[in-house]
Amino acid sequence: MNFKVTSVFTKNQNALNDGFRYIVNSGGSRSSKTYSIVQLFAILLLSKKKYKISCFRNLRIDCIDTVGEDFKDVIMGCEILQSKFVHNVKNATWKCKATGSMIYFQGTEKIHKALGQKNHIIFLNEISSFSQDVFDQLDQRTRDAVFIDYNPSKKFWIESYRTNKMAKFMHSTYKDNPFLTEGQIAKLEAYNPFEVGSTEVIDSILCYNGNPVSEKNIPPPNILNIRNATKNKYKYEVYCLGLGSEKENRIYSDWKTCTEEGYYELPYTSYFGGDFGVSAPTAIVEMKYDGDRTFYIHQRLYKPSSLMGIPLAEYILSVMSPEITSADWMIWDSAKLSLVNDLKRGGVTAIPAVKGSGSVAKNISNVQSINIVFTDTSLDLEEEYFEYSYKLDRYGLTTDDVDPSCADHLMNATEYGISYLFGYLNISFK
């Protein structure tokens, strides 16, 4: 068997042999992260009896069309392997005939099916689309190792694993893949808005003359890419260099963090904002206003009501900790007025949010006009904050509409609460 492998393959193989449980690949596009991982899986299936590997993306069809196609390419690209594996197209599985080992390609949209399975290894492709709860559920049903890959386009919960002794983080870019064509390389390098060779990466930060690139420290421009209208700083940093970078079309930015302990020491009144969810998360935030220009936010709930087992009002008043009482004000999505009334009948002081023509833009504008500090334990809120964006049009330009593909449950809860308090507390700025 004669694989063409990159250094990324070798690093993943070594990490597995060294006993790491969490093998995390981050970096740019075309670095061979995914392809190298499934190459390693082919070898494992050949060498281990009755071994089970499952690959996941947020949607099953996406997993089959991306990770599954890469695995298929590995098998079909090697004549020896073609005779050793059987492909069940309907079930999206491959079976090694000699060992009985299997690889599955699945989605998390029907996660209850996946949770009934036990695996030796799982692979979570583009993990930035997974919630930590889904990760935890899959992780605890996996015996040997969890492989992960993602393009670091935002900060999210997996970064907390960098301090885990069982985790191995590896970074790669297209320069780690010697098998790319000139056209593939040219496509990535066309994003570079700066003169070639003028910048360098220092401690995962794009720098010019030894300091981070900023409005006051701008490298010389890439004349060719500007002339061709291909330059894009966000895409260059994320897809070419494999760095974390803020999306240009993000709705909110410059939020700060505080500790949860520090939040609860603040001597301000607590108010609450809520967004209903049945299969999607029901979200609740607690907020405090300092009387000047800053709201402090703490995530209190992020759970589908279908999983609570009791009515939402009862869950809020009897399960949540620290305690929420019937005297606490909670502002909820008024588009679901019947659910607001259910909360009232259950003893919650539920208040319909201010809605109407232009209310979405107004709510966003209210939040953009103030300072936001959120607790460092509000992990789902932090993930939504980094992802929450305006929709792009077909030319890649930012519109005034919120991207409907973004998770926005905690963002909406925050907007409902703050916008209501703008009126109730008579907040205005000159």
C-alpha positions as CSV (number, residue, x, y, z in Angstrom):
1,M,0.0,0.0,0.0
2,N,1.5,3.3,-1.1
3,F,-0.1,6.4,0.4
4,K,1.0,9.9,-0.5
5,V,0.9,11.6,2.9
6,T,1.6,15.0,4.2
7,S,3.3,16.0,7.5
8,V,-0.2,16.5,8.9
9,F,-0.9,12.7,8.5
10,T,2.3,12.0,10.4
11,K,1.4,14.4,13.3
12,N,-2.0,12.8,13.7
13,Q,-0.6,9.3,13.6
14,N,2.0,10.2,16.2
15,A,-0.6,11.9,18.5
16,L,-2.8,8.7,18.4
17,N,0.2,6.5,19.1
18,D,1.2,8.8,22.0
19,G,-2.1,8.2,23.7
20,F,-3.8,11.6,23.3
21,R,-7.6,11.3,23.6
22,Y,-8.4,14.7,21.9
23,I,-6.5,15.2,18.7
24,V,-7.4,18.6,17.4
25,N,-6.5,20.0,14.0
26,S,-6.9,23.7,13.3
27,G,-5.7,25.8,10.5
28,G,-6.4,27.0,7.0
29,S,-8.1,25.4,4.0
30,R,-6.4,22.8,1.8
31,S,-3.9,21.9,4.5
32,S,-4.9,18.2,4.3
33,K,-6.4,18.1,7.8
34,T,-9.5,16.0,6.9
35,Y,-7.9,14.0,4.2
36,S,-5.0,13.0,6.5
37,I,-7.3,11.9,9.2
38,V,-9.4,9.6,7.0
39,Q,-6.2,8.2,5.5
40,L,-5.2,7.2,9.1
41,F,-8.7,5.7,9.6
42,A,-8.2,3.4,6.6
43,I,-5.1,2.0,8.1
44,L,-6.8,1.5,11.5
45,L,-9.7,-0.4,9.9
46,L,-7.2,-2.6,8.1
47,S,-5.2,-3.4,11.3
48,K,-7.9,-3.7,14.0
49,K,-10.7,-6.3,14.3
50,K,-14.3,-5.2,14.9
51,Y,-13.2,-1.6,15.2
52,K,-15.8,1.1,14.9
53,I,-15.1,4.7,13.7
54,S,-17.8,7.3,13.3
55,C,-17.4,10.6,11.4
56,F,-19.8,13.5,12.2
57,R,-20.9,16.8,10.7
58,N,-23.9,18.9,11.7
59,L,-25.8,17.4,8.7
60,R,-25.6,13.8,7.5
61,I,-25.6,14.8,3.8
62,D,-22.8,17.2,4.4
63,C,-20.7,14.5,6.2
64,I,-21.3,12.1,3.3
65,D,-20.5,14.8,0.6
66,T,-17.3,16.0,2.3
67,V,-15.7,13.6,4.8
68,G,-17.3,10.6,3.1
69,E,-16.0,11.6,-0.3
70,D,-12.5,12.1,1.0
71,F,-12.6,8.6,2.5
72,K,-13.9,7.2,-0.8
73,D,-11.1,9.0,-2.6
74,V,-8.6,7.3,-0.3
75,I,-10.0,3.9,-1.0
76,M,-10.6,4.3,-4.7
77,G,-7.2,5.8,-5.2
78,C,-5.4,2.7,-4.1
79,E,-6.0,-0.5,-6.0
80,I,-5.1,-2.7,-3.0
81,L,-7.7,-1.0,-0.8
82,Q,-10.4,-1.3,-3.4
83,S,-10.5,-5.0,-2.9
84,K,-10.4,-4.9,0.8
85,F,-13.5,-2.6,1.5
86,V,-17.2,-2.9,0.9
87,H,-19.2,0.3,0.5
88,N,-22.8,0.5,1.6
89,V,-24.0,3.6,-0.1
90,K,-27.5,3.7,1.5
91,N,-26.2,3.4,5.0
92,A,-23.1,5.6,4.3
93,T,-20.7,2.9,5.7
94,W,-17.5,1.2,4.6
95,K,-16.5,-2.2,6.0
96,C,-13.1,-3.8,5.9
97,K,-13.7,-7.4,4.8
98,A,-10.7,-8.9,6.5
99,T,-11.2,-7.4,10.0
100,G,-15.0,-6.6,10.1
101,S,-14.1,-3.0,11.1
102,M,-16.5,-0.3,10.1
103,I,-16.6,3.5,9.4
104,Y,-19.8,5.5,9.5
105,F,-20.6,8.9,8.1
106,Q,-23.3,10.7,10.1
107,G,-25.0,13.9,11.0
108,T,-26.1,15.3,14.4
109,E,-29.5,16.5,13.2
110,K,-30.8,13.2,14.5
111,I,-28.4,13.0,17.4
112,H,-30.6,10.5,19.4
113,K,-29.6,7.8,16.8
114,A,-25.9,8.5,17.2
115,L,-26.2,8.5,21.0
116,G,-27.3,4.9,20.9
117,Q,-23.9,3.9,19.4
118,K,-20.6,3.2,21.0
119,N,-17.4,3.9,19.0
120,H,-13.7,3.3,19.4
121,I,-12.9,6.6,17.6
122,I,-15.1,9.5,16.5
123,F,-14.2,12.4,14.1
124,L,-16.0,15.7,14.5
125,N,-15.5,17.6,11.3
126,E,-15.8,21.4,11.4
127,I,-16.6,21.2,15.2
128,S,-17.4,24.9,15.3
129,S,-20.9,23.9,14.2
130,F,-21.3,21.5,17.2
131,S,-22.7,22.5,20.6
132,Q,-20.6,21.5,23.6
133,D,-23.5,19.4,24.9
134,V,-23.5,17.3,21.6
135,F,-19.7,17.0,21.9
136,D,-20.0,15.8,25.5
137,Q,-22.6,13.2,24.7
138,L,-20.6,11.7,21.8
139,D,-17.3,11.9,23.8
140,Q,-18.6,9.9,26.7
141,R,-19.6,7.1,24.4
142,T,-16.2,6.9,22.7
143,R,-13.5,4.5,23.9
144,D,-10.2,5.5,22.5
145,A,-9.9,8.9,20.8
146,V,-11.7,11.9,19.5
147,F,-10.4,13.5,16.3
148,I,-11.4,17.1,15.6
149,D,-10.8,19.6,12.9
150,Y,-11.9,23.2,12.2
151,N,-10.9,26.4,10.5
152,P,-10.5,28.9,13.4
153,S,-12.8,31.5,12.1
154,K,-14.1,32.3,15.6
155,K,-13.3,31.7,19.3
156,F,-15.5,29.0,20.8
157,W,-15.6,26.4,23.5
158,I,-13.1,23.9,22.1
159,E,-10.3,26.4,22.8
160,S,-10.7,25.7,26.5
161,Y,-9.3,22.2,25.8
162,R,-5.8,23.7,25.1
163,T,-5.0,23.3,28.8
164,N,-6.3,19.6,28.9
165,K,-3.3,17.3,29.2
166,M,-5.2,14.7,27.1
167,A,-5.4,17.0,24.2
168,K,-3.0,17.6,21.3
169,F,-3.6,20.7,19.3
170,M,-1.9,21.0,15.8
171,H,-1.9,23.8,13.4
172,S,-1.5,23.6,9.6
173,T,-1.9,25.6,6.4
174,Y,-1.9,25.0,2.7
175,K,1.9,25.1,2.8
176,D,1.9,21.8,4.7
177,N,0.3,20.2,1.6
178,P,2.8,19.6,-1.2
179,F,0.1,18.0,-3.4
180,L,-1.9,21.2,-4.2
181,T,-2.0,22.5,-7.7
182,E,-0.8,25.9,-8.7
183,G,-4.4,26.9,-9.2
184,Q,-5.4,25.9,-5.7
185,I,-2.5,27.8,-4.2
186,A,-3.2,30.9,-6.4
187,K,-6.9,30.9,-5.2
188,L,-5.8,31.1,-1.5
189,E,-3.0,33.6,-2.0
190,A,-5.4,35.9,-4.0
191,Y,-7.1,36.8,-0.7
192,N,-3.9,38.5,0.6
193,P,-4.6,42.2,0.9
194,F,-0.9,43.0,1.7
195,E,2.3,43.0,-0.2
196,V,3.7,39.5,-0.4
197,G,6.4,39.0,2.3
198,S,5.5,42.1,4.2
199,T,3.7,40.3,7.1
200,E,4.5,37.5,9.4
201,V,2.6,35.4,12.0
202,I,3.8,35.9,15.6
203,D,2.1,34.0,18.4
204,S,-0.9,33.4,16.1
205,I,-1.3,37.1,15.3
206,L,-0.7,38.7,11.9
207,C,2.1,41.2,12.3
208,Y,3.9,43.9,10.3
209,N,7.3,45.2,11.4
210,G,7.0,43.1,14.5
211,N,3.6,44.5,15.7
212,P,0.0,43.4,15.1
213,V,-1.6,44.7,11.9
214,S,-4.0,47.5,12.8
215,E,-5.4,50.7,11.5
216,K,-2.2,52.4,12.7
217,N,0.1,49.7,11.5
218,I,-0.9,48.8,8.0
219,P,1.4,46.8,5.6
220,P,1.9,47.9,2.0
221,P,-1.0,46.9,-0.2
222,N,-1.1,43.9,-2.6
223,I,-1.7,45.9,-5.8
224,L,-2.5,42.8,-7.9
225,N,-5.1,41.4,-5.6
226,I,-6.7,44.8,-5.1
227,R,-6.8,45.3,-8.9
228,N,-8.4,41.9,-9.3
229,A,-10.9,42.6,-6.5
230,T,-9.9,39.3,-4.7
231,K,-8.3,40.7,-1.6
232,N,-10.1,39.8,1.7
233,K,-8.4,40.2,5.0
234,Y,-10.8,37.9,6.8
235,K,-10.5,35.1,4.3
236,Y,-6.7,35.5,4.1
237,E,-6.3,35.2,7.8
238,V,-8.7,32.3,8.2
239,Y,-8.4,30.2,5.1
240,C,-4.9,31.0,4.0
241,L,-3.1,31.4,7.3
242,G,-5.4,29.4,9.5
243,L,-5.7,32.2,12.1
244,G,-8.8,33.2,14.2
245,S,-10.3,36.3,12.7
246,E,-13.4,38.3,13.3
247,K,-16.0,38.1,10.5
248,E,-16.4,41.4,8.8
249,N,-20.2,41.1,8.8
250,R,-20.5,40.4,12.5
251,I,-23.3,42.2,14.2
252,Y,-21.6,42.8,17.6
253,S,-18.0,43.4,18.5
254,D,-15.7,44.6,21.3
255,W,-17.7,43.0,24.1
256,K,-15.7,42.4,27.3
257,T,-15.7,39.6,29.8
258,C,-15.8,39.4,33.6
259,T,-15.8,36.5,36.0
260,E,-19.1,34.9,37.2
261,E,-18.1,35.7,40.8
262,G,-17.5,39.3,39.8
263,Y,-20.9,39.5,38.1
264,Y,-22.8,38.4,41.2
265,E,-20.9,40.9,43.4
266,L,-22.3,43.8,41.2
267,P,-24.7,45.8,43.4
268,Y,-27.3,46.3,40.6
269,T,-30.8,45.0,40.0
270,S,-31.1,41.8,38.0
271,Y,-33.5,41.5,35.0
272,F,-33.9,38.6,32.6
273,G,-34.4,38.2,28.9
274,G,-35.7,35.0,27.3
275,D,-36.2,33.3,23.9
276,F,-38.4,30.3,23.5
277,G,-37.3,27.0,22.0
278,V,-38.8,23.6,21.9
279,S,-36.3,21.5,19.9
280,A,-34.0,24.5,19.7
281,P,-32.6,25.9,22.9
282,T,-34.8,27.9,25.3
283,A,-32.4,30.7,26.2
284,I,-32.4,32.9,29.3
285,V,-29.9,35.7,30.2
286,E,-29.6,37.6,33.4
287,M,-28.6,41.3,33.0
288,K,-27.6,44.1,35.2
289,Y,-27.3,47.8,34.3
290,D,-24.8,50.0,35.9
291,G,-26.8,53.2,35.4
292,D,-24.3,54.6,33.0
293,R,-23.6,52.9,29.7
294,T,-22.8,49.3,30.5
295,F,-24.9,46.1,30.7
296,Y,-23.5,43.0,32.4
297,I,-24.8,39.7,31.0
298,H,-24.8,36.2,32.4
299,Q,-26.1,33.1,30.6
300,R,-28.6,31.3,32.8
301,L,-30.3,28.7,30.5
302,Y,-29.6,27.1,27.1
303,K,-31.8,24.0,26.8
304,P,-34.7,22.9,24.6
305,S,-37.9,22.9,26.6
306,S,-38.7,19.4,25.1
307,L,-35.8,18.1,27.3
308,M,-37.0,19.7,30.6
309,G,-39.6,17.1,31.5
310,I,-41.8,19.8,33.2
311,P,-43.4,23.0,32.1
312,L,-41.0,25.9,31.5
313,A,-42.5,28.1,34.3
314,E,-42.0,25.3,36.8
315,Y,-38.5,24.7,35.5
316,I,-37.6,28.4,35.9
317,L,-39.0,28.7,39.5
318,S,-38.0,25.3,40.9
319,V,-35.0,24.0,39.1
320,M,-32.8,26.9,38.1
321,S,-30.0,28.0,40.4
322,P,-29.3,30.6,41.6
323,E,-33.0,31.0,42.3
324,I,-35.3,33.0,40.0
325,T,-38.4,34.1,41.9
326,S,-41.9,35.2,40.8
327,A,-40.9,38.7,41.6
328,D,-38.1,38.8,39.0
329,W,-38.9,40.5,35.7
330,M,-38.4,38.4,32.6
331,I,-38.8,39.8,29.1
332,W,-39.8,37.3,26.4
333,D,-40.3,37.1,22.7
334,S,-43.8,38.6,22.2
335,A,-44.3,36.8,18.9
336,K,-45.1,33.8,21.0
337,L,-47.7,35.5,23.2
338,S,-49.4,32.3,24.2
339,L,-46.2,31.0,25.7
340,V,-45.7,34.3,27.5
341,N,-49.2,33.8,29.0
342,D,-48.4,30.2,30.0
343,L,-45.4,31.6,32.0
344,K,-47.7,34.1,33.7
345,R,-50.1,31.4,34.7
346,G,-47.2,29.4,36.0
347,G,-46.2,32.3,38.4
348,V,-43.5,33.9,36.3
349,T,-43.5,37.7,35.9
350,A,-43.3,37.4,32.1
351,I,-43.3,40.5,30.0
352,P,-43.8,40.6,26.2
353,A,-40.8,42.2,24.4
354,V,-41.4,45.3,22.4
355,K,-41.9,44.2,18.8
356,G,-43.3,45.5,15.6
357,S,-42.1,47.0,12.3
358,G,-38.4,47.7,12.5
359,S,-38.1,46.2,15.9
360,V,-35.3,43.8,15.0
361,A,-33.1,46.6,13.6
362,K,-34.0,48.8,16.6
363,N,-33.2,46.1,19.1
364,I,-29.8,45.5,17.5
365,S,-29.1,49.2,17.4
366,N,-29.9,49.5,21.1
367,V,-27.4,46.8,22.0
368,Q,-24.7,48.3,19.6
369,S,-25.0,51.6,21.3
370,I,-23.9,50.4,24.8
371,N,-21.1,48.5,26.4
372,I,-21.6,44.8,27.0
373,V,-19.7,42.7,29.6
374,F,-20.5,39.0,29.7
375,T,-19.3,36.4,32.2
376,D,-16.5,34.0,31.1
377,T,-18.7,31.0,32.0
378,S,-21.3,32.0,29.4
379,L,-19.9,29.7,26.8
380,D,-23.0,29.4,24.5
381,L,-23.5,33.1,24.6
382,E,-19.9,33.6,23.7
383,E,-20.2,31.2,20.7
384,E,-23.3,33.0,19.5
385,Y,-21.7,36.4,19.9
386,F,-18.8,35.4,17.6
387,E,-21.1,33.8,15.0
388,Y,-24.1,36.3,15.0
389,S,-23.8,38.1,11.6
390,Y,-25.5,40.1,8.9
391,K,-26.4,38.1,5.8
392,L,-24.2,38.6,2.8
393,D,-25.7,39.1,-0.7
394,R,-24.7,37.2,-3.8
395,Y,-21.7,39.5,-4.3
396,G,-20.4,38.9,-0.8
397,L,-21.5,42.3,0.5
398,T,-23.1,42.9,3.9
399,T,-26.9,43.4,4.0
400,D,-29.0,44.9,6.8
401,D,-30.7,41.4,7.4
402,V,-29.6,39.0,10.1
403,D,-28.1,35.8,8.7
404,P,-30.9,33.1,9.4
405,S,-28.3,30.3,9.6
406,C,-26.7,31.8,12.8
407,A,-27.7,30.5,16.2
408,D,-29.3,33.6,17.9
409,H,-31.2,32.4,20.9
410,L,-29.1,34.1,23.6
411,M,-28.5,37.1,21.3
412,N,-32.3,37.5,20.9
413,A,-32.9,37.1,24.7
414,T,-30.3,39.8,25.3
415,E,-31.8,42.1,22.7
416,Y,-35.4,41.6,24.1
417,G,-34.3,42.4,27.6
418,I,-32.0,45.4,26.9
419,S,-34.5,47.0,24.5
420,Y,-37.3,46.7,27.0
421,L,-35.1,48.2,29.7
422,F,-34.2,51.1,27.4
423,G,-37.8,52.2,27.7
424,Y,-38.5,51.2,31.3
425,L,-35.3,52.7,32.7
426,N,-35.6,55.7,30.4
427,I,-32.1,55.1,29.0
428,S,-30.9,57.6,26.5
429,F,-27.5,58.9,25.3
430,K,-26.7,62.3,23.9
